[in-house]
Amino acid sequence: METKCFDKEDLEPYCKWQSGKKCDIVVVHLHGFLEEQVKIIIPKSDGGILTISGERPLDGYRTRWKKFRKEVKLSNIYQANAIKTRYEKGTVRITMPKKSCLAAKFDLLGSKINVETIIWFALGVIIACGLCYVKKILNEYF
């Protein structure tokens, strides 16, 4: 059985967050880590925790190891089932597509109502307000 001796301090990888209209991109710099030494766990549901972790040996004898673990709580504005990752030359690029603006706003409220229902409700409120206004005007003149 192999015993791993980790350095006292975990590595804190440099992360760059690029925010866009349709998606956000996180680039994590993992100098010295190979693709097979990095593990990314993508949440299965919206609003979950994205986990990036890894470990690699510091010497050829595999007696000293360096590790890291980064967890990011994702808000409900991202489509968890559409998150993509790509490892390239010591960096991991995580692309997180955003939901549509209207869907994201209502999802942030914790609502499970679909967007079509909300639009019909809003249209009904607008029509009701319009009818009340017309009735008020008609009452003033008659």
N, C-alpha and C positions, 0 to 999 in steps of 0.2 A: 504494500500500500504506500503510495507516494504522499509525502507531507509537503504542503506548500507553505513557504514562509513569505508573507506579504510585507512590503515596506510599511512603515508605521503610518504614513500618510497616503491616502488614496489620491489618485490623479484627478484633477478637475479639468476636463478638456475644454478648450476654447470653443464657444458656440456663437454663431452669428445668426440672428433672426432677421429675415427679410420679409417685410409685410407688403402684400399686394392686394388688389381689389378682389381677384378671384381665388387666390390662394396665398398661403404663407409658406416660406421655405426656411428650414433650419439647416445650417451647415455646421457639422461637428468635426473639428480637427483632431485626428487621432494618430499623430505622428508615431510611427513605430509599431502600430497595431496592424495585423493582417486581417483580411475580411473574415476569415474563419475564427478569429479571436474576438469578434464583435457580435453581440446579440442585441437585436431590436425587437421589443414586444409592442405591437400596435394594439390599442384597445379595440375590443369587438363592438363596443357601443359608443355613441357620441357622449362626450364629456368624461371620458375615461382618462387613464394615466398612460402616457407614452414612456416606455423605459428603454434606455440605451445603456448597455453594460459591456464589459470586456475584461479580459485578463491576459497577460503575456509574460513569458519568462524574461528576467533581466540578464541572465547569464546562460551559457551553453549547457550547464549541468541541470538546469531547471530546479534550482534550489531557492532562488529568490524571484519573486513575482511582483508585477505592478498591476493594479486593477483600478477600475473606475465604475461608477454607476451614476447615471443621471436620470431623474424622473421629472416629467413635465406634465402637470395637470392641464388637460386640454379643455377649453370651454366648449359649449354646445354649438358654436358657430362652424365647427369643422365636421366634414363627412368622414367619420372614422373608417367606414368601409372603402373609402377611396384614397387613403393615405398610401403614398408610394415611397420607397427608400432605394437609394443607389449608393454603393461603395465605389470610390474611385480615388486612387493614389493617396491613401491615408486620410480621406475625408468621407463622411457619410452625409448625403444630401437627403433630407426628408421633406417631401412636398405634401402639404396638407390643404386640399381643396376646401373652400368655404361653401356653406350652403347659400342659397339665394338670400338676399337681404331680408325680405319679408318673412321667410320661413325661419331664419336665424333669430329674428327679434321675438317671434312668438315662441320659439323653442327655448329661448333664454328665460321666458316667463314660466317654463315648465308645462306649457300647454300641449296636450296631445291632439288638439283639434286641427284638422287639416286646413290648408290655406284656402281652399274653395269655400268651405263653411264660413270662414272669417270674412271673406270678400262678400258673400251673400248677406251676412249679418250687417256688415258696414253699409252695404247698399240699402238694406231695409231701414237702417237708422237714418240715412240721408233722405230717403223718400218720406219717412214719417215726419222728420223735421220740416221738410218742404211743404207737406200737407198742412202741418200746424201753422206755418207762416202764411200760407194762402188763406186758410180759414180766418186767421187774425185780420188779414187785410180785408177780406170780404165782410167781416163783422163790423169793421170801421165804416164801410161805405153803405151798408144796408141795415 
